[in-house]
Structure formats: C-alpha cells, structure tokens
Amino acid sequence: MLSQEFISAICGPPLAANTAVSKDVGIYSHSLTPSHTIKASFKKSSTPVNGLAVSQTHIFTAQDQKAHVHVYSRVRGNQEALVPFPDRIRSLALAGQVLVLGSAEGRLFLWE
C-alpha cells in the first residue's frame, strides 16, 4: 500500500473564533495511507513562508517577525530547542547536515 507523509505549517491567528484549528498548534505532520490522518502536531510556532525545513529526525522553523528558530524532534514529538540569532530569520533550508538561514538584513548563517 502506498504511504505518503508531509509537514505543513501555519502562521497567524485563526480566521474565525469557531475554527477547528488549535490556537497553540502551528506545525502538523500528516500521513496519507489511503485515508488522511494527522500523525503529530507541534505547538508554539508561527512559521512564515520559506521558514520550514525538515530532516529525517528534526523540524526547524523560523518564527514570524522574531530572531529565533524552533527545533522539534520528529521522533519524540516535542520541542527540543529555541535558538536565538542576532537578526530576524526570513528563510531557511537544509543542505545535507547544515541548516542555512537567511536574515531580514541580508546575512547568511550556517548552523551545523
């Protein structure tokens, strides 16, 4: 049977008060096997566009209008670290084992 997993992130408050979206949850791990299920949800994150990077073991998220990155464990399903940076992070990506971060001021950070 085919199985597919994907990660999604949201940013901002719910559009309506009676929405089914939890207020604290900002990242979801989904599974499609042929029915859809949410495998895990990660709290306390507001991730902008281009602010999510996923490895086999971790999820890295830049925080909207903030100068830090949240690190979540996919294995344990919890937040492992909050890493501060000198500038607000606008985008991030994984290049092998290195996290590449671009700041709002145009600086590039490499974090191993």
PESULKA-V100130 format. One record per pair of residues at least 4 apart in sequence whose ideal C-beta (glycine too) atoms are under 7 Angstrom apart, sorted by sequence separation. I is the first residue (numbers start at 1). GAP is how many residues later the second one is. D is the distance in whole Angstrom. If there is no record, write none. Layout:
BEGIN
I	GAP	D
I	GAP	D
END
This chain:
BEGIN
15	4	6
32	4	6
47	4	5
73	4	7
85	4	6
103	4	4
14	5	4
47	5	5
54	5	5
63	5	6
73	5	6
94	5	6
95	5	5
30	6	7
31	6	5
72	6	7
102	6	6
103	6	7
14	7	5
53	7	4
62	7	6
63	7	6
72	7	5
73	7	5
92	7	6
93	7	5
30	8	6
31	8	5
61	8	7
72	8	6
92	8	7
100	8	7
101	8	4
14	9	7
30	9	7
52	9	5
60	9	6
61	9	5
70	9	6
71	9	5
92	9	5
28	10	6
29	10	5
51	10	6
71	10	4
100	10	6
101	10	7
29	11	4
51	11	4
60	11	6
91	11	5
70	12	6
71	12	6
89	12	5
90	12	5
98	12	5
99	12	4
28	13	5
58	13	6
59	13	4
90	13	6
98	13	7
27	14	7
47	14	5
48	14	6
58	14	6
68	14	6
69	14	5
89	14	6
90	14	5
98	14	5
27	15	4
47	15	7
58	15	6
59	15	6
68	15	6
88	15	6
97	15	6
10	16	6
25	16	4
26	16	7
45	16	5
48	16	5
57	16	7
58	16	6
68	16	5
69	16	7
85	16	7
87	16	4
88	16	4
9	17	6
25	17	7
42	17	7
46	17	6
47	17	7
57	17	6
67	17	6
68	17	6
87	17	6
9	18	5
25	18	5
27	18	5
45	18	7
46	18	4
57	18	6
67	18	5
87	18	5
24	19	4
26	19	3
67	19	7
7	20	7
8	20	5
24	20	6
26	20	6
27	20	7
67	20	6
69	20	6
87	20	6
26	21	6
67	21	5
7	22	5
8	22	7
66	22	6
67	22	7
65	23	7
69	23	7
5	24	7
6	24	5
85	24	6
5	25	7
45	25	5
5	26	5
62	27	4
3	28	7
4	28	4
3	30	4
42	30	5
62	30	5
1	32	6
27	32	6
60	32	6
12	34	7
27	34	6
11	35	5
44	35	7
9	36	7
11	36	6
11	37	5
40	37	5
42	37	7
9	38	4
51	38	7
53	39	5
55	39	6
60	39	6
51	40	7
53	40	6
50	41	4
51	41	6
53	41	5
9	43	5
7	45	7
27	45	7
53	46	6
7	47	5
7	52	6
9	52	6
11	53	5
END
